[in-house]
Amino acid sequence: MYWVLIKAGLLRKKIRTVLTVLSIATAFLLFGMLHSMSAVFTGQMKGMSADIIMVMPRYNIFGTQPYTTFEYVKSLEGVEKASHMTILTSDMLGSMFDGVVFAVDENYFDVYKRFQVTDEHREAMRLRPDGVLVGRLLAEQKAFKIGDKVRIKSHSMNEDGSYNWEFEVVGFYTVQVYTGDEIGIIANYKYVDDSRVSMKGTTSYIIAKVLSPELADGISTKIDENFKNSDRATRTGPENQMAMEMIGQFGDIELVINLILSAVFFTILLVTGNTMSQAVRERTADLAVLKSIGYGDIQLFIMVMLESFIIIFTGLILGLGLTLLAIPLIVAASQGMAEDGIFLSTSSILLAFTIGVFVSLVSSFMPARKALKLKVVDALAKG
């Protein structure tokens, strides 16, 4: 009988209840999508190690730094291994799908263990100066085979006077976690540096593996202090921290996300509170009758609270369900690049349910209290 009354209350104004549920579902869909993409927005990608530091130009993250900086970093106490990487710049939007060319030295795979390649393919790259290793995901998308030619147009002039570069596929690489890293093309630094007309003897990023994560901040500070007053000032730190700083160049995305979600849930709180208040106000006489036939104050209080919980959690489950359905579609649209970068974590789901409980309690407390304090005689007199 108790649940029949709750059902009757919810279905009293079907359109209003449906619209309220849909608005809540939209809010939680937005919550789910933003949280599932938060790693991309904030740079907090999985697989980044605390014992890997990155050294980049301080005033231009897409700039270059002299090779002597790499030699200095490699010589520091506490640095186990060091490598460097130069991006053969081109149209960045097109490169996302056609492959970004990274020119690296022979230590790259020893420093970046999450990039994996067989000894056979690594040796093939060493023996052929213009040989490249193609990410497995990119190779599947473009149907690259060993021996195929890779042609790109870059902003760096080749020694033949053109901006056209050609490489030969000699192998493939994979990554342990973030699949989006498999859309790259890894080339020999020496070949690229010898072939380009300008910026010879420079590199874009220096990657160093330190003996322990505890040493990362100290070594990073020492590097930056050494070049502090020079025209080649550096910005150094653990790779996860540097990724967040690079994202931060475009604004505090995490703050924007939190502000959007705060505004959305404040609005939903008002909508749900207004819906419950109106529902109780319309049923004043009905609640008085229920009290007169034996229903207690606490029973009616709980009934109103449960109505709110059902509305909120129906919208919550619908919104998160749509998010879980949308994620595979987004991954498919990105051609697999976002496979490990877009996901809805357990902590995000728990946070959503916590928010749902909070919104339910706050939005229904005053209407439920009104039902609790309702005087039968006064209510029937008005009704």
RODO-2510 file (C-alpha; in nm, 4 decimals, decimal comma):
residues 383
     n   res          X          Y          Z
     1     m     0,0000     0,0000     0,0000
     2     y     0,2851     0,2359     0,0904
     3     w     0,4532     0,2002    -0,2514
     4     v     0,1172     0,2409    -0,4235
     5     l     0,0888     0,5872    -0,2672
     6     i     0,4423     0,6810    -0,3797
     7     k     0,3633     0,5619    -0,7315
     8     a     0,0403     0,7607    -0,7314
     9     g     0,2278     1,0724    -0,6199
    10     l     0,4858     1,0350    -0,8972
    11     l     0,2256     0,9720    -1,1657
    12     r    -0,0113     1,2456    -1,0507
    13     k     0,1480     1,4858    -1,3004
    14     k     0,3148     1,2505    -1,5490
    15     i     0,4533     1,5156    -1,7837
    16     r     0,6064     1,7154    -1,4973
    17     t     0,7689     1,4046    -1,3521
    18     v     0,9054     1,2947    -1,6910
    19     l     1,0465     1,6404    -1,7681
    20     t     1,2099     1,6585    -1,4236
    21     v     1,3683     1,3152    -1,4714
    22     l     1,4941     1,4131    -1,8184
    23     s     1,6479     1,7362    -1,6882
    24     i     1,8270     1,5417    -1,4145
    25     a     1,9379     1,2788    -1,6688
    26     t     2,0820     1,5575    -1,8860
    27     a     2,2740     1,6952    -1,5879
    28     f     2,4238     1,3558    -1,5051
    29     l     2,4978     1,2892    -1,8726
    30     l     2,6991     1,6124    -1,8763
    31     f     2,8634     1,5105    -1,5485
    32     g     2,9533     1,1684    -1,6888
    33     m     3,0922     1,3000    -2,0180
    34     l     3,3055     1,5689    -1,8540
    35     h     3,4416     1,3266    -1,5954
    36     s     3,5090     1,0559    -1,8529
    37     m     3,7164     1,3051    -2,0522
    38     s     3,8789     1,4724    -1,7521
    39     a     4,2082     1,2871    -1,8054
    40     v     4,2327     1,4385    -2,1544
    41     f     4,1328     1,7877    -2,0362
    42     t     4,3656     1,7959    -1,7351
    43     g     4,6625     1,5987    -1,8701
    44     q     4,6273     1,3311    -1,6015
    45     m     4,6834     1,0400    -1,8370
    46     k     4,7476     0,6883    -1,7199
    47     g     5,0928     0,5376    -1,7623
    48     m     5,2939     0,8489    -1,6817
    49     s     5,5795     0,7687    -1,4456
    50     a     5,6890     0,9733    -1,1448
    51     d     6,0554     0,8887    -1,2140
    52     i     6,0519     1,0358    -1,5658
    53     i     6,1230     1,4079    -1,5954
    54     m     6,0814     1,6232    -1,9032
    55     v     6,2895     1,9264    -1,9954
    56     m     6,1399     2,1744    -2,2415
    57     p     6,1921     2,5375    -2,3431
    58     r     6,0451     2,7654    -2,0765
    59     y     5,8908     3,0305    -2,2983
    60     n     5,7763     2,8209    -2,5940
    61     i     5,6643     2,4647    -2,5279
    62     f     5,6774     2,3942    -2,9020
    63     g     6,0238     2,5466    -2,9405
    64     t     6,3689     2,3877    -2,9430
    65     q     6,6742     2,3809    -2,7179
    66     p     7,0415     2,3193    -2,7959
    67     y     7,1832     1,9678    -2,7902
    68     t     7,4296     2,0803    -2,5205
    69     t     7,1342     2,1013    -2,2790
    70     f     7,0783     1,7299    -2,3322
    71     e     7,4461     1,6621    -2,2630
    72     y     7,4191     1,8581    -1,9367
    73     v     7,1056     1,6735    -1,8219
    74     k     7,2634     1,3376    -1,9039
    75     s     7,5681     1,4202    -1,6899
    76     l     7,3728     1,5036    -1,3713
    77     e     7,4025     1,2838    -1,0660
    78     g     7,0795     1,0914    -1,0081
    79     v     6,9950     1,0683    -1,3792
    80     e     6,9973     0,7023    -1,4788
    81     k     6,9275     0,7395    -1,8514
    82     a     6,8369     1,0254    -2,0817
    83     s     6,6941     1,0631    -2,4286
    84     h     6,5484     1,3404    -2,6396
    85     m     6,2736     1,3892    -2,8941
    86     t     6,2235     1,6334    -3,1794
    87     i     5,8883     1,6830    -3,3469
    88     l     5,8999     1,7216    -3,7236
    89     t     5,6370     1,9931    -3,7201
    90     s     5,3525     2,0037    -3,9680
    91     d     4,9810     2,0734    -3,9656
    92     m     4,8960     1,9528    -3,6124
    93     l     4,5280     1,8828    -3,6825
    94     g     4,6105     1,6735    -3,9855
    95     s     4,8966     1,5039    -3,8021
    96     m     4,6572     1,3754    -3,5374
    97     f     4,5176     1,1352    -3,7965
    98     d     4,8102     1,1061    -4,0425
    99     g     5,0745     1,0508    -3,7755
   100     v     5,3139     1,2840    -3,5945
   101     v     5,6827     1,2218    -3,6697
   102     f     5,9061     1,2108    -3,3613
   103     a     6,2806     1,2018    -3,4185
   104     v     6,4503     1,0275    -3,1244
   105     d     6,7934     0,8994    -3,0276
   106     e     6,8881     0,5367    -2,9624
   107     n     6,8072     0,5539    -2,5877
   108     y     6,4408     0,6465    -2,6312
   109     f     6,2975     0,2985    -2,5744
   110     d     6,5281     0,2416    -2,2758
   111     v     6,3924     0,5538    -2,1044
   112     y     6,0281     0,5238    -2,2130
   113     k     5,9506     0,1652    -2,1158
   114     r     5,5810     0,2071    -2,1951
   115     f     5,6774     0,2261    -2,5628
   116     q     5,7542    -0,1292    -2,6673
   117     v     5,9334    -0,2562    -2,9765
   118     t     6,0993    -0,5849    -3,0660
   119     d     6,4783    -0,6063    -3,0854
   120     e     6,4464    -0,6983    -3,4527
   121     h     6,2554    -0,3826    -3,5446
   122     r     6,4773    -0,1665    -3,3270
   123     e     6,7876    -0,3016    -3,4996
   124     a     6,6278    -0,2483    -3,8417
   125     m     6,5713     0,1171    -3,7535
   126     r     6,9321     0,1545    -3,6372
   127     l     7,0675     0,0095    -3,9630
   128     r     6,8521     0,2222    -4,1915
   129     p     6,8866     0,6001    -4,1300
   130     d     6,5540     0,6852    -4,2957
   131     g     6,3758     0,3927    -4,1322
   132     v     6,0792     0,4586    -3,9047
   133     l     5,8722     0,2655    -3,6534
   134     v     5,4980     0,3197    -3,6925
   135     g     5,2504     0,2920    -3,4055
   136     r     5,0389    -0,0219    -3,4296
   137     l     4,7101     0,1750    -3,4259
   138     l     4,8248     0,4058    -3,7068
   139     a     4,9549     0,1073    -3,9023
   140     e     4,6142    -0,0609    -3,8799
   141     q     4,4345     0,2579    -3,9841
   142     k     4,6634     0,3283    -4,2820
   143     a     4,7398    -0,0377    -4,3667
   144     f     5,1139     0,0239    -4,3390
   145     k     5,3435    -0,2731    -4,4031
   146     i     5,7174    -0,3108    -4,3635
   147     g     5,8834    -0,1587    -4,6682
   148     d     5,6075     0,0971    -4,7314
   149     k     5,6985     0,4623    -4,7795
   150     v     5,5734     0,7288    -4,5399
   151     r     5,5527     1,0751    -4,6943
   152     i     5,4775     1,3895    -4,4972
   153     k     5,4863     1,7639    -4,5578
   154     s     5,6611     1,9537    -4,2776
   155     h     5,7381     2,3118    -4,1820
   156     s     6,1076     2,2100    -4,1684
   157     m     6,2883     2,2459    -4,5007
   158     n     6,4656     1,9375    -4,6294
   159     e     6,8191     1,9610    -4,7720
   160     d     6,6749     1,9204    -5,1218
   161     g     6,5019     2,2572    -5,0795
   162     s     6,1510     2,1187    -5,0382
   163     y     5,9330     2,0613    -4,7350
   164     n     5,8632     1,7021    -4,8309
   165     w     6,0006     1,4172    -4,6225
   166     e     6,0052     1,0484    -4,7035
   167     f     6,0726     0,7554    -4,4712
   168     e     6,0542     0,3780    -4,4967
   169     v     5,8602     0,1607    -4,2514
   170     v     6,0985    -0,0902    -4,0919
   171     g     5,8862    -0,1951    -3,7938
   172     f     5,6092    -0,1160    -3,5487
   173     y     5,5755    -0,0219    -3,1846
   174     t     5,3030    -0,0597    -2,9232
   175     v     5,2305     0,1044    -2,5881
   176     q     5,1380    -0,0503    -2,2550
   177     v     4,8504     0,1820    -2,1724
   178     y     4,7312     0,4907    -2,3595
   179     t     4,6460     0,3631    -2,7103
   180     g     4,6436     0,7177    -2,8480
   181     d     5,0240     0,7097    -2,8328
   182     e     5,0184     0,4525    -3,1123
   183     i     4,9418     0,7122    -3,3800
   184     g     5,3022     0,8321    -3,3930
   185     i     5,5890     0,7701    -3,6336
   186     i     5,9290     0,7359    -3,4677
   187     a     6,2313     0,8344    -3,6792
   188     n     6,6081     0,8561    -3,6293
   189     y     6,7112     1,1921    -3,4855
   190     k     7,0505     1,1937    -3,6589
   191     y     6,8935     1,1440    -4,0017
   192     v     6,6388     1,4227    -3,9465
   193     d     6,8960     1,6611    -3,7970
   194     d     7,1447     1,6010    -4,0813
   195     s     6,8735     1,6456    -4,3451
   196     r     6,7078     1,9644    -4,2238
   197     v     6,8332     2,3044    -4,3316
   198     s     6,7659     2,5015    -4,0130
   199     m     6,7660     2,4320    -3,6378
   200     k     7,0497     2,1820    -3,6656
   201     g     7,1906     2,0624    -3,3335
   202     t     6,8676     2,1325    -3,1440
   203     t     6,5992     1,9147    -2,9940
   204     s     6,2449     1,9749    -2,8710
   205     y     6,2120     1,7766    -2,5487
   206     i     6,4589     1,6010    -2,3220
   207     i     6,3384     1,2978    -2,1280
   208     a     6,5376     1,1688    -1,8312
   209     k     6,4789     0,8696    -1,6073
   210     v     6,5944     0,9411    -1,2509
   211     l     6,7017     0,6803    -0,9980
   212     s     6,3942     0,7334    -0,7795
   213     p     6,0792     0,9513    -0,7876
   214     e     6,2005     1,1351    -0,4747
   215     l     6,4865     1,2837    -0,6773
   216     a     6,2650     1,4194    -0,9573
   217     d     6,1805     1,7585    -0,8042
   218     g     6,5362     1,8273    -0,6881
   219     i     6,6926     1,7448    -1,0245
   220     s     6,4234     1,9431    -1,2067
   221     t     6,4965     2,2491    -0,9909
   222     k     6,8715     2,2124    -1,0477
   223     i     6,8281     2,2043    -1,4262
   224     d     6,6030     2,5108    -1,4303
   225     e     6,8331     2,7033    -1,1974
   226     n     7,1345     2,6273    -1,4198
   227     f     6,9690     2,7847    -1,7254
   228     k     6,7702     3,0479    -1,5360
   229     n     6,9531     3,3557    -1,6674
   230     s     7,0354     3,2282    -2,0144
   231     d     6,8556     3,2613    -2,3441
   232     r     6,7828     2,8889    -2,3296
   233     a     6,5844     2,8831    -2,0051
   234     t     6,4112     2,5529    -1,9324
   235     r     6,0955     2,4272    -1,7674
   236     t     6,1459     2,0892    -1,6028
   237     g     5,9340     1,8500    -1,3987
   238     p     5,7814     1,4996    -1,3776
   239     e     5,6029     1,4143    -1,7012
   240     n     5,2543     1,4014    -1,5443
   241     q     5,3066     1,7483    -1,3977
   242     m     5,4417     1,8834    -1,7264
   243     a     5,1440     1,7403    -1,9154
   244     m     4,9093     1,9295    -1,6829
   245     e     5,1109     2,2500    -1,7344
   246     m     5,0932     2,2104    -2,1120
   247     i     4,7147     2,1717    -2,0914
   248     g     4,7149     2,4729    -1,8585
   249     q     4,8548     2,6867    -2,1420
   250     f     4,5023     2,6825    -2,2849
   251     g     4,3394     2,7793    -1,9533
   252     d     4,2391     2,6131    -1,6282
   253     i     4,0207     2,3477    -1,7885
   254     e     3,9603     2,1669    -1,4597
   255     l     3,8246     2,4875    -1,3016
   256     v     3,5963     2,5440    -1,6005
   257     i     3,4643     2,1866    -1,5719
   258     n     3,3927     2,2282    -1,2001
   259     l     3,2175     2,5624    -1,2551
   260     i     2,9961     2,4142    -1,5270
   261     l     2,9015     2,1181    -1,3079
   262     s     2,8364     2,3417    -1,0060
   263     a     2,6010     2,5616    -1,2092
   264     v     2,4223     2,2577    -1,3524
   265     f     2,3637     2,0889    -1,0185
   266     f     2,2568     2,4118    -0,8486
   267     t     1,9951     2,4506    -1,1193
   268     i     1,8842     2,0891    -1,0793
   269     l     1,8580     2,1426    -0,7028
   270     l     1,6203     2,4329    -0,7618
   271     v     1,4182     2,2420    -1,0229
   272     t     1,3766     1,9334    -0,8057
   273     g     1,3000     2,1384    -0,4939
   274     n     1,0364     2,3353    -0,6801
   275     t     0,8842     2,0157    -0,8234
   276     m     0,8558     1,8518    -0,4811
   277     s     0,7202     2,1684    -0,3175
   278     q     0,4538     2,2027    -0,5842
   279     a     0,3635     1,8331    -0,5607
   280     v     0,3141     1,8550    -0,1824
   281     r     0,1185     2,1809    -0,2126
   282     e    -0,1190     2,0258    -0,4663
   283     r    -0,1750     1,7222    -0,2415
   284     t    -0,2345     1,9047     0,0866
   285     a    -0,5902     1,7728     0,1184
   286     d    -0,4824     1,4198     0,0167
   287     l    -0,2103     1,4175     0,2827
   288     a    -0,4624     1,5375     0,5416
   289     v    -0,6958     1,2512     0,4518
   290     l    -0,4094     1,0016     0,4822
   291     k    -0,3275     1,1375     0,8264
   292     s    -0,6916     1,1160     0,9305
   293     i    -0,7140     0,7451     0,8400
   294     g    -0,4054     0,6508     1,0361
   295     y    -0,0883     0,7339     0,8419
   296     g     0,1718     0,8828     1,0768
   297     d     0,3685     1,2021     1,0298
   298     i     0,6970     1,0140     0,9856
   299     q     0,5429     0,7839     0,7244
   300     l     0,4338     1,0800     0,5115
   301     f     0,7694     1,2491     0,5676
   302     i     0,9517     0,9396     0,4372
   303     m     0,7054     0,9055     0,1475
   304     v     0,7861     1,2546     0,0181
   305     m     1,1608     1,1925     0,0654
   306     l     1,1374     0,8648    -0,1283
   307     e     0,9538     1,0349    -0,4156
   308     s     1,2454     1,2733    -0,4487
   309     f     1,4999     0,9907    -0,4299
   310     i     1,3192     0,7966    -0,7031
   311     i     1,3071     1,0996    -0,9345
   312     i     1,6741     1,1879    -0,8760
   313     f     1,8112     0,8355    -0,9048
   314     t     1,6015     0,7515    -1,2106
   315     g     1,7582     1,0536    -1,3820
   316     l     2,1021     0,9665    -1,2431
   317     i     2,0962     0,6073    -1,3706
   318     l     1,9585     0,7196    -1,7066
   319     g     2,2277     0,9901    -1,7421
   320     l     2,5192     0,7649    -1,6450
   321     g     2,3776     0,4861    -1,8598
   322     l     2,3752     0,7166    -2,1631
   323     t     2,7344     0,8143    -2,0803
   324     l     2,8470     0,4512    -2,0769
   325     l     2,6737     0,3983    -2,4116
   326     a     2,8296     0,7132    -2,5605
   327     i     3,1905     0,6357    -2,4632
   328     p     3,2341     0,3454    -2,7119
   329     l     3,0846     0,5638    -2,9858
   330     i     3,3345     0,8420    -2,9114
   331     v     3,6226     0,5928    -2,9099
   332     a     3,5057     0,4547    -3,2441
   333     a     3,4764     0,8081    -3,3883
   334     s     3,8343     0,8819    -3,2760
   335     q     3,9504     0,5708    -3,4649
   336     g     4,0719     0,4153    -3,1407
   337     m     4,2928     0,7061    -3,0310
   338     a     4,0816     0,7756    -2,7224
   339     e     4,0494     0,4109    -2,6170
   340     d     4,2415     0,4487    -2,2907
   341     g     4,1911     0,8223    -2,2513
   342     i     3,8119     0,8365    -2,2173
   343     f     3,6582     0,6274    -1,9421
   344     l     3,4177     0,6638    -1,6520
   345     s     3,6007     0,5625    -1,3367
   346     t     3,4474     0,3969    -1,0307
   347     s     3,5301     0,7057    -0,8244
   348     s     3,3315     0,9250    -1,0667
   349     i     3,0310     0,6928    -1,0431
   350     l     3,0501     0,6971    -0,6619
   351     l     3,0745     1,0780    -0,6707
   352     a     2,7647     1,0917    -0,8913
   353     f     2,5690     0,8794    -0,6423
   354     t     2,6931     1,0963    -0,3553
   355     i     2,5721     1,4069    -0,5388
   356     g     2,2418     1,2295    -0,6054
   357     v     2,1910     1,1567    -0,2363
   358     f     2,2805     1,5151    -0,1424
   359     v     2,0481     1,6722    -0,4008
   360     s     1,7672     1,4350    -0,2991
   361     l     1,7979     1,5217     0,0691
   362     v     1,8254     1,8973     0,0195
   363     s     1,5509     1,9285    -0,2422
   364     s     1,2970     1,7159    -0,0550
   365     f     1,3610     1,8134     0,3064
   366     m     1,1439     2,1258     0,3191
   367     p     0,8458     1,9750     0,1280
   368     a     0,8696     1,6612     0,3459
   369     r     0,8859     1,8767     0,6595
   370     k     0,5743     2,0579     0,5429
   371     a     0,3971     1,7214     0,5128
   372     l     0,5270     1,6271     0,8570
   373     k     0,3915     1,9447     1,0220
   374     l     0,0622     1,9454     0,8321
   375     k    -0,2455     1,9960     1,0560
   376     v    -0,5392     1,7831     0,9445
   377     v    -0,8107     2,0301     1,0435
   378     d    -0,6409     2,3289     0,8749
   379     a    -0,5648     2,1316     0,5612
   380     l    -0,9198     2,0009     0,5233
   381     a    -1,0626     2,3467     0,5901
   382     k    -0,8521     2,4892     0,3038
   383     g    -0,9150     2,1913     0,0776
***
